[in-house]
Amino acid sequence: MQPKTNRSRRTISLPPSVITRLRAHRMDPDTYGHAFHRLAEKSGVPNVRPHDLRHEFATTLLSAGVNVKVVSGALGHALGHRFAATLLPVGDG
């Protein structure tokens, strides 16, 4: 599967054990989706999508004080302002 744009390609660091498992289980996106949902349900986390984990990752980093530009870059976003407004909850005042 090709990314939407050339800028969509990024390098991420993964532990060797994860790389080994990924190479052993090359699967198409539909198979991945079904396997992900079965694993999530088995783990007691129903109704979660892989994309939800992306948002959780960003929110967790921002909540921990990681700079918005660093988080934005990790997710492949060029600008941080709109990105932060999308993820950060608005307080009650």
LUMKE-197121 format. One record per residue: residue number from 1; x, y, z of N, C-alpha, C in turn; residue in one letter; chain. Coordinates in nm, 4 decimals. Example, Ala and Ser with C-alpha at 12.3 -4.5 7.8 and 13.67 -1.06 7.14 Angstrom:
<rs>
r numar->1	n_px->1.3190	n_py->-0.5690	n_pz->0.7800	ca_px->1.2300	ca_py->-0.4500	ca_pz->0.7800	c_px->1.3200	c_py->-0.3300	c_pz->0.7800	lofi->A	titor->A
r numar->2	n_px->1.2850	n_py->-0.2250	n_pz->0.7080	ca_px->1.3670	ca_py->-0.1060	ca_pz->0.7140	c_px->1.2900	c_py->0.0030	c_pz->0.7870	lofi->S	titor->A
</rs>
This chain:
<rs>
r numar->1	n_px->0.0835	n_py->-0.1163	n_pz->0.0000	ca_px->0.0000	ca_py->0.0000	ca_pz->0.0000	c_px->0.0890	c_py->0.1240	c_pz->0.0000	lofi->M	titor->A
r numar->2	n_px->0.0606	n_py->0.2156	n_pz->-0.0886	ca_px->0.1387	ca_py->0.3378	ca_pz->-0.1004	c_px->0.0783	c_py->0.4482	c_pz->-0.0132	lofi->Q	titor->A
r numar->3	n_px->0.1626	n_py->0.5343	n_pz->0.0422	ca_px->0.1111	ca_py->0.6463	ca_pz->0.1214	c_px->0.0421	c_py->0.7482	c_pz->0.0314	lofi->P	titor->A
r numar->4	n_px->-0.0379	n_py->0.8357	n_pz->0.0927	ca_px->-0.1088	ca_py->0.9382	ca_pz->0.0164	c_px->-0.0118	c_py->1.0345	c_pz->-0.0515	lofi->K	titor->A
r numar->5	n_px->0.0947	n_py->1.0714	n_pz->0.0173	ca_px->0.1937	ca_py->1.1640	ca_pz->-0.0378	c_px->0.3328	c_py->1.1155	c_pz->-0.0021	lofi->T	titor->A
r numar->6	n_px->0.4340	n_py->1.1698	n_pz->-0.0686	ca_px->0.5726	ca_py->1.1344	ca_pz->-0.0357	c_px->0.6090	c_py->1.1770	c_pz->0.1054	lofi->N	titor->A
r numar->7	n_px->0.5485	n_py->1.2864	n_pz->0.1542	ca_px->0.5763	ca_py->1.3326	ca_pz->0.2905	c_px->0.5168	c_py->1.2394	c_pz->0.3951	lofi->R	titor->A
r numar->8	n_px->0.4311	n_py->1.1470	n_pz->0.3520	ca_px->0.3695	ca_py->1.0541	ca_pz->0.4463	c_px->0.4678	c_py->0.9482	c_pz->0.4942	lofi->S	titor->A
r numar->9	n_px->0.5773	n_py->0.9323	n_pz->0.4262	ca_px->0.6773	ca_py->0.8335	ca_pz->0.4665	c_px->0.7629	c_py->0.8903	c_pz->0.5785	lofi->R	titor->A
r numar->10	n_px->0.7723	n_py->0.8151	n_pz->0.6898	ca_px->0.8525	ca_py->0.8564	ca_pz->0.8041	c_px->0.9276	c_py->0.7361	c_pz->0.8582	lofi->R	titor->A
r numar->11	n_px->1.0355	n_py->0.7636	n_pz->0.9276	ca_px->1.1111	ca_py->0.6594	ca_pz->0.9946	c_px->1.0763	c_py->0.6655	c_pz->1.1422	lofi->T	titor->A
r numar->12	n_px->1.0420	n_py->0.5502	n_pz->1.1985	ca_px->1.0143	ca_py->0.5429	ca_pz->1.3418	c_px->1.1036	c_py->0.4363	c_pz->1.4033	lofi->I	titor->A
r numar->13	n_px->1.1345	n_py->0.4529	n_pz->1.5284	ca_px->1.2173	ca_py->0.3549	ca_pz->1.5994	c_px->1.1275	c_py->0.2483	c_pz->1.6606	lofi->S	titor->A
r numar->14	n_px->1.1621	n_py->0.1237	n_pz->1.6371	ca_px->1.0890	ca_py->0.0112	ca_pz->1.6945	c_px->1.1883	c_py->-0.0858	c_pz->1.7570	lofi->L	titor->A
r numar->15	n_px->1.1481	n_py->-0.1494	n_pz->1.8656	ca_px->1.2351	ca_py->-0.2514	ca_pz->1.9245	c_px->1.2560	c_py->-0.3673	c_pz->1.8262	lofi->P	titor->A
r numar->16	n_px->1.3712	n_py->-0.4317	n_pz->1.8296	ca_px->1.3986	ca_py->-0.5441	ca_pz->1.7395	c_px->1.2912	c_py->-0.6527	c_pz->1.7447	lofi->P	titor->A
r numar->17	n_px->1.2342	n_py->-0.6782	n_pz->1.8627	ca_px->1.1317	ca_py->-0.7829	ca_pz->1.8737	c_px->1.0073	c_py->-0.7471	c_pz->1.7919	lofi->S	titor->A
r numar->18	n_px->0.9731	n_py->-0.6195	n_pz->1.7857	ca_px->0.8572	ca_py->-0.5765	ca_pz->1.7072	c_px->0.8870	c_py->-0.5911	c_pz->1.5585	lofi->V	titor->A
r numar->19	n_px->1.0060	n_py->-0.5538	n_pz->1.5179	ca_px->1.0446	ca_py->-0.5665	ca_pz->1.3769	c_px->1.0394	c_py->-0.7121	c_pz->1.3338	lofi->I	titor->A
r numar->20	n_px->1.0886	n_py->-0.8016	n_pz->1.4169	ca_px->1.0860	ca_py->-0.9448	ca_pz->1.3860	c_px->0.9429	c_py->-0.9929	c_pz->1.3665	lofi->T	titor->A
r numar->21	n_px->0.8548	n_py->-0.9530	n_pz->1.4567	ca_px->0.7140	ca_py->-0.9954	ca_pz->1.4461	c_px->0.6468	c_py->-0.9369	c_pz->1.3225	lofi->R	titor->A
r numar->22	n_px->0.6754	n_py->-0.8118	n_pz->1.2926	ca_px->0.6149	ca_py->-0.7500	ca_pz->1.1744	c_px->0.6600	c_py->-0.8206	c_pz->1.0470	lofi->L	titor->A
r numar->23	n_px->0.7859	n_py->-0.8553	n_pz->1.0403	ca_px->0.8373	ca_py->-0.9252	ca_pz->0.9215	c_px->0.7773	c_py->-1.0654	c_pz->0.9094	lofi->R	titor->A
r numar->24	n_px->0.7493	n_py->-1.1275	n_pz->1.0222	ca_px->0.6926	ca_py->-1.2630	ca_pz->1.0209	c_px->0.5442	c_py->-1.2631	c_pz->0.9852	lofi->A	titor->A
r numar->25	n_px->0.4768	n_py->-1.1506	n_pz->1.0055	ca_px->0.3318	ca_py->-1.1454	ca_pz->0.9857	c_px->0.2908	c_py->-1.0401	c_pz->0.8854	lofi->H	titor->A
r numar->26	n_px->0.3495	n_py->-1.0444	n_pz->0.7679	ca_px->0.3098	ca_py->-0.9485	ca_pz->0.6640	c_px->0.1648	c_py->-0.9757	c_pz->0.6297	lofi->R	titor->A
r numar->27	n_px->0.0821	n_py->-0.8751	n_pz->0.6448	ca_px->-0.0595	ca_py->-0.8957	ca_pz->0.6166	c_px->-0.1191	c_py->-0.7735	c_pz->0.5494	lofi->M	titor->A
r numar->28	n_px->-0.2269	n_py->-0.7955	n_pz->0.4767	ca_px->-0.2929	ca_py->-0.6840	ca_pz->0.4105	c_px->-0.3730	c_py->-0.6043	c_pz->0.5134	lofi->D	titor->A
r numar->29	n_px->-0.4122	n_py->-0.4808	n_pz->0.4798	ca_px->-0.4803	ca_py->-0.3951	ca_pz->0.5766	c_px->-0.6082	c_py->-0.4556	c_pz->0.6349	lofi->P	titor->A
r numar->30	n_px->-0.6873	n_py->-0.5277	n_pz->0.5558	ca_px->-0.8101	ca_py->-0.5877	ca_pz->0.6090	c_px->-0.7790	c_py->-0.6923	c_pz->0.7151	lofi->D	titor->A
r numar->31	n_px->-0.6796	n_py->-0.7761	n_pz->0.6876	ca_px->-0.6404	ca_py->-0.8778	ca_pz->0.7839	c_px->-0.5890	c_py->-0.8127	c_pz->0.9110	lofi->T	titor->A
r numar->32	n_px->-0.5090	n_py->-0.7068	n_pz->0.8949	ca_px->-0.4573	ca_py->-0.6336	ca_pz->1.0098	c_px->-0.5719	c_py->-0.5776	c_pz->1.0937	lofi->Y	titor->A
r numar->33	n_px->-0.6697	n_py->-0.5164	n_pz->1.0282	ca_px->-0.7824	ca_py->-0.4572	ca_pz->1.0994	c_px->-0.8590	c_py->-0.5592	c_pz->1.1812	lofi->G	titor->A
r numar->34	n_px->-0.8854	n_py->-0.6749	n_pz->1.1211	ca_px->-0.9579	ca_py->-0.7804	ca_pz->1.1931	c_px->-0.8758	c_py->-0.8320	c_pz->1.3111	lofi->H	titor->A
r numar->35	n_px->-0.7473	n_py->-0.8527	n_pz->1.2887	ca_px->-0.6608	ca_py->-0.9012	ca_pz->1.3968	c_px->-0.6520	c_py->-0.7979	c_pz->1.5092	lofi->A	titor->A
r numar->36	n_px->-0.6434	n_py->-0.6721	n_pz->1.4728	ca_px->-0.6364	ca_py->-0.5653	ca_pz->1.5726	c_px->-0.7626	c_py->-0.5634	c_pz->1.6590	lofi->F	titor->A
r numar->37	n_px->-0.8791	n_py->-0.5724	n_pz->1.5941	ca_px->-1.0048	ca_py->-0.5685	ca_pz->1.6689	c_px->-1.0206	c_py->-0.6902	c_pz->1.7608	lofi->H	titor->A
r numar->38	n_px->-0.9795	n_py->-0.8075	n_pz->1.7135	ca_px->-0.9861	ca_py->-0.9269	ca_pz->1.7988	c_px->-0.8956	c_py->-0.9108	c_pz->1.9202	lofi->R	titor->A
r numar->39	n_px->-0.7742	n_py->-0.8620	n_pz->1.8989	ca_px->-0.6799	ca_py->-0.8436	ca_pz->2.0086	c_px->-0.7303	c_py->-0.7380	c_pz->2.1069	lofi->L	titor->A
r numar->40	n_px->-0.7850	n_py->-0.6292	n_pz->2.0557	ca_px->-0.8367	ca_py->-0.5233	ca_pz->2.1432	c_px->-0.9523	c_py->-0.5760	c_pz->2.2276	lofi->A	titor->A
r numar->41	n_px->-1.0427	n_py->-0.6488	n_pz->2.1652	ca_px->-1.1570	ca_py->-0.7028	ca_pz->2.2394	c_px->-1.1105	c_py->-0.8031	c_pz->2.3447	lofi->E	titor->A
r numar->42	n_px->-1.0159	n_py->-0.8883	n_pz->2.3073	ca_px->-0.9619	ca_py->-0.9873	ca_pz->2.3999	c_px->-0.8924	c_py->-0.9200	c_pz->2.5181	lofi->K	titor->A
r numar->43	n_px->-0.8365	n_py->-0.8018	n_pz->2.4932	ca_px->-0.7673	ca_py->-0.7266	ca_pz->2.5986	c_px->-0.8622	c_py->-0.6423	c_pz->2.6824	lofi->S	titor->A
r numar->44	n_px->-0.9912	n_py->-0.6480	n_pz->2.6477	ca_px->-1.0890	ca_py->-0.5707	ca_pz->2.7233	c_px->-1.1011	c_py->-0.4259	c_pz->2.6791	lofi->G	titor->A
r numar->45	n_px->-1.0580	n_py->-0.3970	n_pz->2.5570	ca_px->-1.0652	ca_py->-0.2610	ca_pz->2.5034	c_px->-1.1460	c_py->-0.2631	c_pz->2.3731	lofi->V	titor->A
r numar->46	n_px->-1.2763	n_py->-0.2857	n_pz->2.3835	ca_px->-1.3560	ca_py->-0.2920	ca_pz->2.2606	c_px->-1.3773	c_py->-0.1531	c_pz->2.1993	lofi->P	titor->A
r numar->47	n_px->-1.4163	n_py->-0.1519	n_pz->2.0757	ca_px->-1.4500	ca_py->-0.0297	ca_pz->2.0026	c_px->-1.3347	c_py->0.0705	c_pz->1.9922	lofi->N	titor->A
r numar->48	n_px->-1.2138	n_py->0.0208	n_pz->1.9776	ca_px->-1.0989	ca_py->0.1080	ca_pz->1.9559	c_px->-1.0450	c_py->0.0792	c_pz->1.8165	lofi->V	titor->A
r numar->49	n_px->-1.0057	n_py->0.1841	n_pz->1.7471	ca_px->-0.9476	ca_py->0.1697	ca_pz->1.6130	c_px->-0.7992	c_py->0.2036	c_pz->1.6194	lofi->R	titor->A
r numar->50	n_px->-0.7194	n_py->0.1538	n_pz->1.5258	ca_px->-0.5776	ca_py->0.1897	ca_pz->1.5263	c_px->-0.5570	c_py->0.3413	c_pz->1.5247	lofi->P	titor->A
r numar->51	n_px->-0.6420	n_py->0.4137	n_pz->1.4534	ca_px->-0.6272	ca_py->0.5592	ca_pz->1.4466	c_px->-0.6518	c_py->0.6237	c_pz->1.5836	lofi->H	titor->A
r numar->52	n_px->-0.7375	n_py->0.5615	n_pz->1.6641	ca_px->-0.7607	ca_py->0.6124	ca_pz->1.7995	c_px->-0.6316	c_py->0.6093	c_pz->1.8808	lofi->D	titor->A
r numar->53	n_px->-0.5490	n_py->0.5090	n_pz->1.8570	ca_px->-0.4208	ca_py->0.4992	ca_pz->1.9288	c_px->-0.3278	c_py->0.6125	c_pz->1.8890	lofi->L	titor->A
r numar->54	n_px->-0.3360	n_py->0.6557	n_pz->1.7655	ca_px->-0.2565	ca_py->0.7690	ca_pz->1.7179	c_px->-0.2923	c_py->0.8949	c_pz->1.7974	lofi->R	titor->A
r numar->55	n_px->-0.4218	n_py->0.9169	n_pz->1.8160	ca_px->-0.4666	ca_py->1.0336	ca_pz->1.8930	c_px->-0.4260	c_py->1.0206	c_pz->2.0399	lofi->H	titor->A
r numar->56	n_px->-0.4371	n_py->0.9009	n_pz->2.0932	ca_px->-0.3974	ca_py->0.8782	ca_pz->2.2332	c_px->-0.2481	c_py->0.9043	c_pz->2.2520	lofi->E	titor->A
r numar->57	n_px->-0.1682	n_py->0.8591	n_pz->2.1567	ca_px->-0.0237	ca_py->0.8813	ca_pz->2.1589	c_px->0.0059	c_py->1.0312	c_pz->2.1658	lofi->F	titor->A
r numar->58	n_px->-0.0562	n_py->1.1078	n_pz->2.0780	ca_px->-0.0330	ca_py->1.2521	ca_pz->2.0733	c_px->-0.0808	c_py->1.3200	c_pz->2.2013	lofi->A	titor->A
r numar->59	n_px->-0.1985	n_py->1.2840	n_pz->2.2469	ca_px->-0.2537	ca_py->1.3460	ca_pz->2.3672	c_px->-0.1673	c_py->1.3152	c_pz->2.4892	lofi->T	titor->A
r numar->60	n_px->-0.1188	n_py->1.1922	n_pz->2.4995	ca_px->-0.0340	ca_py->1.1530	ca_pz->2.6118	c_px->0.0965	c_py->1.2328	c_pz->2.6117	lofi->T	titor->A
r numar->61	n_px->0.1580	n_py->1.2464	n_pz->2.4941	ca_px->0.2824	ca_py->1.3238	ca_pz->2.4867	c_px->0.2592	c_py->1.4702	c_pz->2.5215	lofi->L	titor->A
r numar->62	n_px->0.1531	n_py->1.5289	n_pz->2.4680	ca_px->0.1239	ca_py->1.6689	ca_pz->2.4966	c_px->0.0937	c_py->1.6894	c_pz->2.6445	lofi->L	titor->A
r numar->63	n_px->0.0199	n_py->1.5973	n_pz->2.7039	ca_px->-0.0121	ca_py->1.6061	ca_pz->2.8465	c_px->0.1127	c_py->1.5942	c_pz->2.9337	lofi->S	titor->A
r numar->64	n_px->0.2144	n_py->1.5249	n_pz->2.8807	ca_px->0.3397	ca_py->1.5087	ca_pz->2.9542	c_px->0.4343	c_py->1.6268	c_pz->2.9330	lofi->A	titor->A
r numar->65	n_px->0.3881	n_py->1.7245	n_pz->2.8544	ca_px->0.4687	ca_py->1.8441	ca_pz->2.8341	c_px->0.5630	c_py->1.8410	c_pz->2.7163	lofi->G	titor->A
r numar->66	n_px->0.5500	n_py->1.7402	n_pz->2.6294	ca_px->0.6346	ca_py->1.7356	ca_pz->2.5096	c_px->0.5931	c_py->1.8504	c_pz->2.4179	lofi->V	titor->A
r numar->67	n_px->0.6894	n_py->1.9184	n_pz->2.3619	ca_px->0.6640	ca_py->2.0324	ca_pz->2.2754	c_px->0.5730	c_py->1.9933	c_pz->2.1591	lofi->N	titor->A
r numar->68	n_px->0.4761	n_py->2.0794	n_pz->2.1293	ca_px->0.3770	ca_py->2.0500	ca_pz->2.0264	c_px->0.4414	c_py->2.0276	c_pz->1.8898	lofi->V	titor->A
r numar->69	n_px->0.5519	n_py->2.0978	n_pz->1.8606	ca_px->0.6183	ca_py->2.0773	ca_pz->1.7314	c_px->0.6820	c_py->1.9392	c_pz->1.7232	lofi->K	titor->A
r numar->70	n_px->0.7329	n_py->1.8887	n_pz->1.8341	ca_px->0.7918	ca_py->1.7550	ca_pz->1.8370	c_px->0.6828	c_py->1.6505	c_pz->1.8128	lofi->V	titor->A
r numar->71	n_px->0.5700	n_py->1.6648	n_pz->1.8822	ca_px->0.4591	ca_py->1.5708	ca_pz->1.8660	c_px->0.4032	c_py->1.5805	c_pz->1.7247	lofi->V	titor->A
r numar->72	n_px->0.3874	n_py->1.7020	n_pz->1.6763	ca_px->0.3370	ca_py->1.7251	ca_pz->1.5417	c_px->0.4256	c_py->1.6553	c_pz->1.4385	lofi->S	titor->A
r numar->73	n_px->0.5562	n_py->1.6705	n_pz->1.4542	ca_px->0.6500	ca_py->1.6060	ca_pz->1.3619	c_px->0.6439	c_py->1.4546	c_pz->1.3687	lofi->G	titor->A
r numar->74	n_px->0.6268	n_py->1.4010	n_pz->1.4887	ca_px->0.6192	ca_py->1.2555	ca_pz->1.5047	c_px->0.4979	c_py->1.1978	c_pz->1.4310	lofi->A	titor->A
r numar->75	n_px->0.3934	n_py->1.2785	n_pz->1.4210	ca_px->0.2717	ca_py->1.2335	ca_pz->1.3517	c_px->0.2709	c_py->1.2713	c_pz->1.2049	lofi->L	titor->A
r numar->76	n_px->0.3740	n_py->1.3431	n_pz->1.1607	ca_px->0.3827	ca_py->1.3794	ca_pz->1.0208	c_px->0.3092	c_py->1.5058	c_pz->0.9830	lofi->G	titor->A
r numar->77	n_px->0.2751	n_py->1.5870	n_pz->1.0812	ca_px->0.2094	ca_py->1.7151	ca_pz->1.0540	c_px->0.3159	c_py->1.8227	c_pz->1.0412	lofi->H	titor->A
r numar->78	n_px->0.2975	n_py->1.9114	n_pz->0.9436	ca_px->0.3959	ca_py->2.0164	ca_pz->0.9213	c_px->0.3805	c_py->2.1304	c_pz->1.0213	lofi->A	titor->A
r numar->79	n_px->0.2585	n_py->2.1667	n_pz->1.0546	ca_px->0.2344	ca_py->2.2802	ca_pz->1.1438	c_px->0.1745	c_py->2.2334	c_pz->1.2748	lofi->L	titor->A
r numar->80	n_px->0.2156	n_py->2.2938	n_pz->1.3837	ca_px->0.1683	ca_py->2.2526	ca_pz->1.5137	c_px->0.0419	c_py->2.3195	c_pz->1.5620	lofi->G	titor->A
r numar->81	n_px->0.0107	n_py->2.4413	n_pz->1.5183	ca_px->-0.1010	ca_py->2.5165	ca_pz->1.5746	c_px->-0.2358	c_py->2.4487	c_pz->1.5523	lofi->H	titor->A
r numar->82	n_px->-0.2662	n_py->2.4164	n_pz->1.4308	ca_px->-0.3946	ca_py->2.3527	ca_pz->1.4006	c_px->-0.4005	c_py->2.2140	c_pz->1.4636	lofi->R	titor->A
r numar->83	n_px->-0.2891	n_py->2.1457	n_pz->1.4591	ca_px->-0.2769	ca_py->2.0131	ca_pz->1.5193	c_px->-0.3093	c_py->2.0174	c_pz->1.6681	lofi->F	titor->A
r numar->84	n_px->-0.2513	n_py->2.1129	n_pz->1.7400	ca_px->-0.2736	ca_py->2.1220	ca_pz->1.8845	c_px->-0.4185	c_py->2.1567	c_pz->1.9139	lofi->A	titor->A
r numar->85	n_px->-0.4769	n_py->2.2433	n_pz->1.8367	ca_px->-0.6167	ca_py->2.2812	ca_pz->1.8584	c_px->-0.7097	c_py->2.1628	c_pz->1.8393	lofi->A	titor->A
r numar->86	n_px->-0.6704	n_py->2.0684	n_pz->1.7540	ca_px->-0.7527	ca_py->1.9507	ca_pz->1.7285	c_px->-0.7458	c_py->1.8530	c_pz->1.8441	lofi->T	titor->A
r numar->87	n_px->-0.6323	n_py->1.8411	n_pz->1.9093	ca_px->-0.6128	ca_py->1.7386	ca_pz->2.0110	c_px->-0.6322	c_py->1.7843	c_pz->2.1541	lofi->L	titor->A
r numar->88	n_px->-0.6026	n_py->1.9082	n_pz->2.1822	ca_px->-0.6080	ca_py->1.9529	ca_pz->2.3201	c_px->-0.7512	c_py->1.9887	c_pz->2.3597	lofi->L	titor->A
r numar->89	n_px->-0.7981	n_py->1.9352	n_pz->2.4718	ca_px->-0.9335	ca_py->1.9690	ca_pz->2.5150	c_px->-0.9422	c_py->2.1140	c_pz->2.5598	lofi->P	titor->A
r numar->90	n_px->-1.0556	n_py->2.1736	n_pz->2.5373	ca_px->-1.0781	ca_py->2.3117	ca_pz->2.5797	c_px->-1.1336	c_py->2.3078	c_pz->2.7213	lofi->V	titor->A
r numar->91	n_px->-1.0718	n_py->2.3831	n_pz->2.8110	ca_px->-1.1148	ca_py->2.3842	ca_pz->2.9506	c_px->-1.2469	c_py->2.4583	c_pz->2.9682	lofi->G	titor->A
r numar->92	n_px->-1.3059	n_py->2.4420	n_pz->3.0848	ca_px->-1.4321	ca_py->2.5070	ca_pz->3.1151	c_px->-1.4140	c_py->2.6537	c_pz->3.1564	lofi->D	titor->A
r numar->93	n_px->-1.2939	n_py->2.6997	n_pz->3.1639	ca_px->-1.2755	ca_py->2.8403	ca_pz->3.1945	c_px->-1.1871	c_py->2.8660	c_pz->3.3047	lofi->G	titor->A
</rs>
